[in-house]
């Protein structure tokens, strides 16, 4: 069954526009490190590549820039080599959407309805009218380097703090990562095009192996 849903129906379901509990504070700017060596960067990336399972609990905020339409909600994201499992919740209304992505199929459940597609990106576009980088996000959330990144920089501890990325569909994303001083994984991730702005705040990380502290 194919659901015909207007552009912002899913995002309206996800959260009321005035959900102050879901608001994400603006983080302090990250400073670009000087004299960063390839060895520092590679050591950091090697630790990130060792993480094969993780769970992020936090919040997200999504803004359509032209209309200034805003939505926010709570997020639980479980990642493994086999699948991505993403649950969107509201503090009063409970679960609003459940997205599961495997190599074969993407499935979304919203308001008692379930729809499948071979492409998670196409599935979300069907619901929102927006091309969200759902297939890239598992790597972006950890701060992993991608060979398609351009104009990227690192902080003094070798962590990725900004980059540009062009998708196969031609969308240009500007990415920014924000960290606590001794943490391996980001506290916030911002992804922005000229049409959309996505912010994700991690309230907690769980990883296998457990690696969310820097080795200095």
Phi and psi in degrees as a GROMACS rama.xvg file:
@    title "Ramachandran Plot"
@    xaxis  label "Phi"
@    yaxis  label "Psi"
@TYPE xy
-107.436  122.413  UNK-2
-88.1301  131.663  UNK-3
-94.9612  104.434  UNK-4
-126.043  133.971  UNK-5
-69.5669  170.343  UNK-6
-49.9747  -46.8386  UNK-7
-110.332  16.5194  UNK-8
-61.2885  -49.4424  UNK-9
-61.3348  -43.2761  UNK-10
-69.8233  -29.8855  UNK-11
-66.8123  -39.8113  UNK-12
-64.5737  -35.364  UNK-13
-63.6758  -36.1869  UNK-14
-170.308  145.725  UNK-15
-64.1676  146.883  UNK-16
-67.3822  -20.5292  UNK-17
-111.025  62.6556  UNK-18
-106.653  81.9296  UNK-19
-62.2188  -27.8439  UNK-20
-65.2858  -21.2966  UNK-21
-97.7995  -0.631778  UNK-22
-63.4812  145.226  UNK-23
-110.704  120.911  UNK-24
-68.1438  148.688  UNK-25
-74.7313  124.018  UNK-26
-80.6989  160.618  UNK-27
-67.7103  149.992  UNK-28
-66.1583  144.825  UNK-29
-90.4552  141.739  UNK-30
-92.8112  135.921  UNK-31
-71.3604  131.049  UNK-32
-74.1986  151.012  UNK-33
-110.164  150.972  UNK-34
57.8281  35.6695  UNK-35
-76.8765  130.395  UNK-36
-94.2088  157.133  UNK-37
-60.2696  -32.0617  UNK-38
-65.1516  -38.9542  UNK-39
-64.0118  -45.7905  UNK-40
-64.1027  -45.4879  UNK-41
-65.1896  -37.3696  UNK-42
-62.5634  -42.0611  UNK-43
-65.6974  -45.8141  UNK-44
-65.3892  -33.9025  UNK-45
-62.2164  -40.5916  UNK-46
-64.319  -40.1796  UNK-47
-64.9071  -39.4708  UNK-48
-66.7381  -23.7286  UNK-49
-70.0389  -22.0347  UNK-50
-74.4381  114.261  UNK-51
-108.156  -13.528  UNK-52
-141.465  138.471  UNK-53
-152.997  159.492  UNK-54
-134.229  130.941  UNK-55
-112.407  129.026  UNK-56
-116.713  129.451  UNK-57
-177.988  -146.405  UNK-58
-136.936  157.268  UNK-59
-136.056  154.53  UNK-60
-133.686  133.971  UNK-61
-127.551  128.5  UNK-62
-124.508  129.363  UNK-63
-89.4545  114.915  UNK-64
-65.5744  -43.5616  UNK-65
-60.6318  -45.8923  UNK-66
-93.7183  -9.87828  UNK-67
58.7541  29.608  UNK-68
-76.9283  131.099  UNK-69
-127.787  142.227  UNK-70
-142.248  150.951  UNK-71
-150.346  156.262  UNK-72
-166.868  176.051  UNK-73
-90.4455  151.633  UNK-74
-136.337  132.574  UNK-75
-125.785  120.36  UNK-76
-125.07  117.703  UNK-77
-108.34  129.162  UNK-78
-124.537  134.801  UNK-79
-141.062  169.557  UNK-80
-59.8297  -22.7902  UNK-81
-91.0318  -29.9378  UNK-82
-162.097  162.829  UNK-83
-114.69  132.858  UNK-84
-128.01  114.676  UNK-85
-123.38  123.684  UNK-86
-118.988  127.826  UNK-87
-106.39  129.237  UNK-88
-133.307  158.807  UNK-89
-116.59  139.013  UNK-90
-62.5438  -23.26  UNK-91
-105.54  -32.8252  UNK-92
-100.585  -2.30499  UNK-93
76.1974  -147.851  UNK-94
-70.4429  130.031  UNK-95
-106.942  -34.8157  UNK-96
-153.964  147.023  UNK-97
-136.131  116.302  UNK-98
-114.262  125.826  UNK-99
-122.059  129.463  UNK-100
-125.731  123.577  UNK-101
-123.264  -179.723  UNK-102
-65.4897  -25.191  UNK-103
-94.6158  -35.568  UNK-104
-156.425  151.691  UNK-105
-114.262  136.219  UNK-106
-128.422  133.405  UNK-107
-123.59  137.593  UNK-108
-118.432  122.95  UNK-109
-139.205  125.132  UNK-110
52.776  42.9391  UNK-111
82.356  -5.78585  UNK-112
-102.815  146.655  UNK-113
-127.9  132.931  UNK-114
-132.78  143.471  UNK-115
-121.452  154.242  UNK-116
-154.923  156.59  UNK-117
-73.4223  -19.4928  UNK-118
-120.326  121.867  UNK-119
-65.3938  -37.3226  UNK-120
-61.8405  -45.2777  UNK-121
-66.9934  -35.6603  UNK-122
-63.7657  -44.8846  UNK-123
-70.016  -33.4587  UNK-124
-63.4251  -37.6038  UNK-125
-60.1448  -35.6437  UNK-126
-87.2455  -33.4531  UNK-127
-115.094  -18.9855  UNK-128
75.3844  10.7204  UNK-129
-123.873  145.063  UNK-130
-92.5141  91.7682  UNK-131
-87.8357  142.545  UNK-132
-83.0627  53.4277  UNK-133
-65.782  -28.6866  UNK-134
-77.7766  -27.7012  UNK-135
-86.4456  -25.2779  UNK-136
-57.7708  -36.7097  UNK-137
-55.581  -36.3849  UNK-138
-80.1586  -39.7822  UNK-139
-61.3204  -39.5949  UNK-140
-60.55  -34.2346  UNK-141
-81.8936  -17.2488  UNK-142
84.8561  28.5306  UNK-143
-78.4729  142.84  UNK-144
-70.7941  144.563  UNK-145
-123.771  134.726  UNK-146
-61.2527  -14.8211  UNK-147
-90.4025  -1.92804  UNK-148
-67.5956  144.759  UNK-149
-129.527  162.049  UNK-150
51.0458  46.572  UNK-151
-99.5751  152.295  UNK-152
-139.595  161.413  UNK-153
-127.345  158.143  UNK-154
-86.719  -176.572  UNK-155
-68.2238  -11.4225  UNK-156
-102.427  8.86669  UNK-157
83.2104  12.198  UNK-158
-88.685  140.915  UNK-159
-67.2574  127.865  UNK-160
-118.956  -19.6422  UNK-161
-160.141  155.828  UNK-162
-167.666  164.024  UNK-163
-117.608  148.305  UNK-164
-145.18  135.458  UNK-165
-114.457  122.344  UNK-166
-77.0448  168.544  UNK-167
-64.3851  -22.6924  UNK-168
-84.1059  -2.70699  UNK-169
92.6323  7.53284  UNK-170
-80.2125  134.077  UNK-171
-100.928  120.396  UNK-172
-111.458  133.929  UNK-173
-103.125  122.364  UNK-174
-113.707  139.816  UNK-175
-138.72  134.936  UNK-176
-116.483  144.596  UNK-177
-129.961  137.183  UNK-178
-130.292  153.595  UNK-179
-78.8708  155.388  UNK-180
-52.5453  -44.756  UNK-181
-107.07  17.1088  UNK-182
-98.4115  138.237  UNK-183
-71.6174  -41.4341  UNK-184
-101.594  152.242  UNK-185
-67.2671  151.704  UNK-186
-89.8229  -34.3251  UNK-187
-137.483  149.208  UNK-188
-132.046  126.321  UNK-189
-114.237  132.988  UNK-190
-130.671  125.586  UNK-191
-140.512  137.222  UNK-192
-117.259  -174.371  UNK-193
-74.2967  -4.87838  UNK-194
-113.822  -30.2271  UNK-195
-132.969  152.319  UNK-196
-135.028  120.919  UNK-197
-116.208  128.167  UNK-198
-122.156  133.25  UNK-199
-125.995  128.086  UNK-200
-112.632  124.485  UNK-201
-88.1404  117.062  UNK-202
-85.4835  -28.3591  UNK-203
-154.874  147.775  UNK-204
-120.129  138.675  UNK-205
-127.982  129.44  UNK-206
-132.455  155.417  UNK-207
-124.46  118.598  UNK-208
-67.3049  165.448  UNK-209
-74.9644  110.607  UNK-210
-138.962  29.2083  UNK-211
-92.2831  28.3734  UNK-212
-129.314  135.072  UNK-213
-66.2692  145.2  UNK-214
-98.5707  112.972  UNK-215
